């Protein structure tokens, strides 16, 4: 079974631009979560989607948004990029059926904002 | 949301046991204790989880204090491949939660 895939793997943008990152979950997984990882803050929760609906959201500004499609693939968008948005963005999928189960993480997208 | 506290870093000699501590004094009765680890240049991967009783799997053991306010991840015999950042998190069994992994414990394994 293929793992979680994220595209692109690396991205360089300039301040003020916007960016869209993509995540394809493991087949059969209906929940996708997004995280931001920086050296100082560690791994911070952005949001979780299940059945095309955002189920929970972390403490990030409205510039960070996401969506999920009917095939469970998810995208996250960051508008008006700031230097501080430079980070590794990770997505994770899980089946989300019944009790909590483990998350499977993708390799991440490394975003650099210049 | 209940929080966890871990040391920023630890060292271990290769082939010796490693005990990684985690404090979660505000844990609720429905919170499971989960451990993940992140190898260099990879996303985190699941290691183990438990509720009240100690747990063992092929990767590690999880020892949970009787009052559940702390837990310890035990790697029985550290190898160089175990050098990673280890995260301890709390999650309820169902529903959707804001779970932040934080900084974790960076484990260095010395040959």
Boltz contact constraints between the chains, C-beta under 6 A:
constraints:
  - contact:
      token1: [A, 42]
      token2: [B, 102]
      max_distance: 6.0
  - contact:
      token1: [A, 42]
      token2: [B, 103]
      max_distance: 6.0
  - contact:
      token1: [A, 43]
      token2: [B, 101]
      max_distance: 6.0
  - contact:
      token1: [A, 44]
      token2: [B, 100]
      max_distance: 6.0
  - contact:
      token1: [A, 45]
      token2: [B, 98]
      max_distance: 6.0
  - contact:
      token1: [A, 45]
      token2: [B, 99]
      max_distance: 6.0
  - contact:
      token1: [A, 45]
      token2: [B, 100]
      max_distance: 6.0
  - contact:
      token1: [A, 48]
      token2: [B, 96]
      max_distance: 6.0
  - contact:
      token1: [A, 55]
      token2: [B, 96]
      max_distance: 6.0
  - contact:
      token1: [A, 56]
      token2: [B, 96]
      max_distance: 6.0
  - contact:
      token1: [A, 56]
      token2: [B, 98]
      max_distance: 6.0
  - contact:
      token1: [A, 58]
      token2: [B, 98]
      max_distance: 6.0
  - contact:
      token1: [A, 90]
      token2: [B, 43]
      max_distance: 6.0
  - contact:
      token1: [A, 99]
      token2: [B, 93]
      max_distance: 6.0
  - contact:
      token1: [A, 99]
      token2: [B, 94]
      max_distance: 6.0
  - contact:
      token1: [A, 100]
      token2: [B, 91]
      max_distance: 6.0
  - contact:
      token1: [A, 100]
      token2: [B, 93]
      max_distance: 6.0
  - contact:
      token1: [A, 102]
      token2: [B, 46]
      max_distance: 6.0
  - contact:
      token1: [A, 105]
      token2: [B, 43]
      max_distance: 6.0
  - contact:
      token1: [A, 105]
      token2: [B, 44]
      max_distance: 6.0
  - contact:
      token1: [A, 106]
      token2: [B, 43]
      max_distance: 6.0
  - contact:
      token1: [A, 107]
      token2: [B, 43]
      max_distance: 6.0
  - contact:
      token1: [A, 108]
      token2: [B, 43]
      max_distance: 6.0
